[in-house]
Amino acid sequence: YYPLYERLDLALTVLLSVLLVCGMVLYADDAGASGARLTPQDQTVVVFVFVTIAALVTVAVVFVVLDVREIRGERVRRANGLPLDESFDTQTRATVIELMSDVHD
């Protein structure tokens, strides 16, 4: 469990779900039409698809930057001899102990 990755997972899942729904709406609307022209409703869906794709790219870039900053911060703390995040360390130890007890059972 890592909070940053949980937020990233949630954001990407929501955006991909929106993209999937937009694709289904556009496909269902095109299934009955024989013309190649886009109706105003289709144009709205296409614009929404592009906005969603831009949001996906933005979310990905923002979370990569946040992750890199966090990694660099940890390296600086280690280099300066400062203690690392205590709660993360405690949680990691508890998880390892729980996993080890499952292995021995």
Backbone as a ProteinNet text record, in pm:
[ID]
protein_1_A
[PRIMARY]
YYPLYERLDLALTVLLSVLLVCGMVLYADDAGASGARLTPQDQTVVVFVFVTIAALVTVAVVFVVLDVREIRGERVRRANGLPLDESFDTQTRATVIELMSDVHD
[TERTIARY]
84.6	0	87.7	64.3	137.3	37.8	8.8	-99.7	-90.5	29.9	44.5	-1.7	35.6	-3.1	-151.7	-209.5	-353.6	-431.4	-388.5	-455.7	-438.9	-320.1	-295.4	-384.2	-393.3	-476.6	-622.1	-671.9	-810.4	-832.9	-743.6	-759.9	-757.3	-662.8	-654.7	-774.1	-821.2	-938	-1061.1	-1081.8	-1197	-1187.4	-1070.4	-1054.8	-1068.7	-1015	-1029.3	-1174.2	-1245.3	-1387.5	-1467	-1436.7	-1503.6	-1473	-1349.3	-1310.6	-1383.9	-1398.2	-1470.1	-1617	-1679.9	-1820.4	-1837.5	-1746	-1752.7	-1741	-1651	-1635.6	-1759.1	-1821.5	-1943.6	-2057	-2068.7	-2173.1	-2150.5	-2028.9	-1998.5	-2021.3	-1981.2	-2000.9	-2149.3	-2224.1	-2367.4	-2440.5	-2399.1	-2462.8	-2429.8	-2307.4	-2267	-2325	-2364.3	-2414.1	-2542	-2624.7	-2749.7	-2738.8	-2633.8	-2619.8	-2538.4	-2580.5	-2505.9	-2416.4	-2440.1	-2359.3	-2228.2	-2132.5	-2000.5	-1987.9	-2091.6	-2084.7	-2114	-2046.5	-2068.8	-2181.8	-2273.4	-2380.5	-2324.2	-2395.7	-2346.4	-2326.2	-2412	-2394.3	-2265.5	-2237.6	-2113.6	-1991.9	-2002	-1890.9	-1864.2	-1971.1	-1955.6	-1884.2	-1922.4	-1858	-1711.7	-1682.2	-1542.8	-1459.8	-1514	-1443.3	-1420.7	-1522.7	-1510.1	-1403	-1392.2	-1287.8	-1149.6	-1131.7	-1002.1	-968.6	-1069.1	-1046.6	-1006	-1071.5	-1038.2	-897.2	-858.2	-722.2	-619.7	-651	-560.9	-551.9	-663.4	-661.9	-579.3	-588	-505.9	-357.6	-318.6	-177.8	-134.4	-219.9	-187.8	-171.6	-264.5	-256.5	-128.6	-96.4	24.8	150	159.1	277.2	286.5	173.9	174.3	219	167.6	204.4	347.5	400.1	541.2	628.8	593	669.2	662.7	543.1	529.7	611.5	612	688.6	838	884.8	1027.1	1068.1	982.9	1014.1	1022.5	931.8	932.6	1057.4	1096.2	1216.7	1339.5	1347.4	1462	1465.7	1348.1	1341.8	1393.2	1358	1407.3	1558.4	1610.3	1755.4	1828.4	1771.9	1833.8	1830.9	1718.1	1709.6	1810.6	1825.9	1924.2	2065.4	2093	2227.6	2261.7	2161.8	2184.7	2174	2145.1	2135.9	2007.7	1907.5	1779.7	1696.5	1609.2	1525.6	1423.9	1394.8	1294.5	1155.7	1056.4	917.7	887	862	841	715.4	606.7	481.2	493.9	561.3	580.7	667.3	771.7	861	787.1	706.6	629.3	528.5	461.9	362.9	429.6	544.9	617	659.1	709.7	748.3	629	514.8	394.4	350.1	358.6	320.1	414.3	544.6	642.2	619.9	595.2	570.5	445.2	341.6	217.7	240.7	314.5	342.6	428.9	525.5	611.5	531.7	436.5	356.2	265.9	220.3	140.9	225.3	352	441.7	469.2	485.2	517.1	397.5	276.7	154.8	124.9
-118.9	0	123.3	208.3	332.7	439.3	539.8	634.5	701.2	737.2	802.8	711.8	585.2	491.4	458.9	460.9	438	550.7	674.4	789.2	783.6	746.6	734.9	627.6	514.2	404.9	447.8	516.7	563.4	663.6	759.6	860.9	799.2	708.4	645.3	554.2	484.8	398.1	479.4	591.7	676.1	731.7	782.9	840	734.8	617	511.1	464	463.7	427.1	530.3	657.8	763.6	747.3	718.3	698.7	579.4	472.7	355.1	386.5	459.2	495.8	585.8	680.4	767.1	685	590.3	504.3	421.3	372.2	293.1	379.6	502.4	592.7	625.6	655.6	689.7	571.1	451.9	332	298.7	308.3	277.5	376.4	501.1	602.2	578.9	536	510.1	381.1	288.9	159.4	174.7	272	289	383.3	460.6	560.5	504.8	540.6	494.4	603.3	729.7	840.4	853.2	921.2	937.4	1069	1153	1283.2	1268.7	1349.7	1349.7	1446.7	1400.1	1486.4	1574.8	1679.1	1761.9	1680.9	1580.8	1496.2	1415.3	1363.5	1289	1379.1	1502.1	1595.4	1624.4	1634.4	1656.8	1539.7	1418.8	1299.4	1294.1	1326.5	1324.7	1427.8	1546.8	1648.7	1597.6	1533.7	1479.6	1370.9	1290.8	1187.6	1252.4	1356.8	1423.4	1491.4	1547.7	1608.6	1500.9	1385.3	1275.6	1224	1213.4	1169.4	1271.1	1399.9	1503.4	1493.5	1464.9	1448.4	1327.3	1217.4	1098.8	1131.8	1202.4	1239.2	1331.7	1428.5	1522	1449.3	1359.3	1283.3	1200.8	1135.5	1053.4	1138.3	1252.3	1337.4	1392.4	1437.8	1493.6	1388.5	1266.5	1164.5	1116.2	1116.9	1082.4	1187.9	1315	1423	1411.5	1385.5	1369.3	1251.8	1142.6	1024.4	1052.9	1119.8	1152.8	1246.7	1345.1	1435.4	1360.8	1267.2	1191	1103	1041	958	1042.9	1159.5	1247.8	1295.1	1323.7	1365.7	1258.3	1132.6	1021.6	1007.9	1026.1	1015.7	1126.1	1246.3	1358.2	1330.6	1279.2	1247.9	1140.4	1040	934.6	989.9	1076.2	1132.1	1222	1288.9	1377.9	1304.9	1175.7	1098	1119.8	1178.8	1202.3	1075	1056.7	936.3	939.7	822.9	811.7	821.4	813.4	822	707.2	740.1	639	556.2	620.4	546.8	446.2	485.3	392.6	275.7	303.3	198.4	101.7	154.7	70.8	-14.4	47.3	-25.7	-135.2	-107.4	-206.5	-324.5	-295.6	-403.4	-489.5	-426.6	-502.2	-591.2	-540.6	-619.9	-737.7	-714.8	-822.8	-929.6	-886.9	-984.6	-1065.5	-999.4	-1070.6	-1170.4	-1130.2	-1219.8	-1337.9	-1311.2	-1418.9	-1519	-1469.4	-1560.7	-1646.3	-1589.8	-1668.2	-1776.1	-1747.5	-1845.9	-1961.9	-1931.1	-2036.6	-2121.3	-2072.5	-2150.4	-2259
0	0	0	-96.4	-106.6	-151.9	-69.9	-99.5	-237.1	-279.2	-408.5	-521.2	-514.3	-619	-613.6	-492.9	-481.2	-547.7	-525.4	-590	-740.5	-787.4	-930.8	-990.8	-924.8	-973.4	-984.3	-883.4	-885.4	-998.1	-1013.3	-1117.6	-1256.8	-1280.5	-1411.8	-1438.4	-1336.7	-1354.2	-1390.7	-1323.2	-1353.7	-1495.6	-1531.9	-1665.5	-1775	-1753	-1852.6	-1863.1	-1752.7	-1756.1	-1835.5	-1814.7	-1891.7	-2039.9	-2072.3	-2212	-2272.9	-2196.6	-2243.2	-2270	-2179	-2196.9	-2319.5	-2337.6	-2456.6	-2584.6	-2584	-2701.4	-2728.1	-2621.4	-2639.2	-2693.6	-2643.3	-2691.8	-2838.1	-2875	-3014	-3105.5	-3062.2	-3143.8	-3157.5	-3049.2	-3053.8	-3142.7	-3140.5	-3223.7	-3370.7	-3401.3	-3539.3	-3593.9	-3508	-3553.9	-3634.8	-3602.3	-3674.4	-3792	-3801.9	-3908.2	-4023.9	-4143.9	-4261.3	-4317.6	-4278.6	-4328.9	-4254.1	-4318.5	-4259.7	-4183.3	-4190.1	-4122.9	-3974.3	-3896	-3751.1	-3717	-3636.5	-3587.5	-3476.1	-3437.1	-3325.3	-3196.9	-3172.7	-3054.5	-3065.9	-3185.3	-3207	-3188	-3236.4	-3221.5	-3073.9	-2996.4	-2853	-2786.9	-2826.5	-2769.5	-2810.7	-2934.3	-2981.4	-2904.9	-2882.9	-2804.4	-2662.6	-2604.6	-2470.1	-2464.4	-2569.7	-2576.8	-2575.7	-2655.5	-2659.8	-2526.2	-2461.3	-2329.6	-2228.8	-2236.1	-2144.9	-2170.2	-2295.4	-2327.9	-2276.4	-2291.6	-2238.8	-2086.7	-2021.7	-1875.6	-1835.9	-1912.5	-1884.1	-1890.8	-1994.6	-2010.5	-1896.9	-1862.4	-1754.5	-1621.7	-1590.2	-1464.9	-1461.1	-1571.5	-1575.7	-1551.4	-1617.5	-1602.2	-1459.8	-1404.9	-1269.1	-1168.1	-1179.5	-1082.2	-1099.9	-1221	-1240.1	-1173.3	-1190.6	-1128	-975.5	-920.6	-775.9	-723.9	-798.1	-757.1	-759.5	-863.6	-873.4	-760.2	-729	-618.2	-486	-465.5	-340.7	-331.2	-441.3	-442.2	-414.3	-478.6	-454.1	-309.2	-252.3	-111.8	-18.7	-47.5	34.5	22.3	-98	-116.6	-40.1	-42.3	30.2	180	230.4	373.6	410.8	326.4	354.8	351.8	253.7	240.7	360.2	413.5	527.9	661.6	656.2	778.3	855.9	793.2	860.5	857	955.5	955.1	840.9	790.7	685.4	745.9	664.1	708.7	803.7	928.9	1032.7	1008	967.5	948.9	835.2	727.9	616.5	659	735.9	783.6	875.5	966.6	1058.4	982.5	886.3	807.4	723.9	668.8	589.4	677	796.2	887.6	925.1	952.8	988.8	873.7	752.4	635.1	615.8	631.5	616.5	722.6	847	954.3	924.9	875.7	842.9	728.7	627.8	516.2	560	646.2	694.8	778.7	858	937.5	848.1	735.8	640.9	576	551.5	487.5	582.7	710.3	806.5	844.1	818.4	854.6	756.3
[MASK]
+++++++++++++++++++++++++++++++++++++++++++++++++++++++++++++++++++++++++++++++++++++++++++++++++++++++++

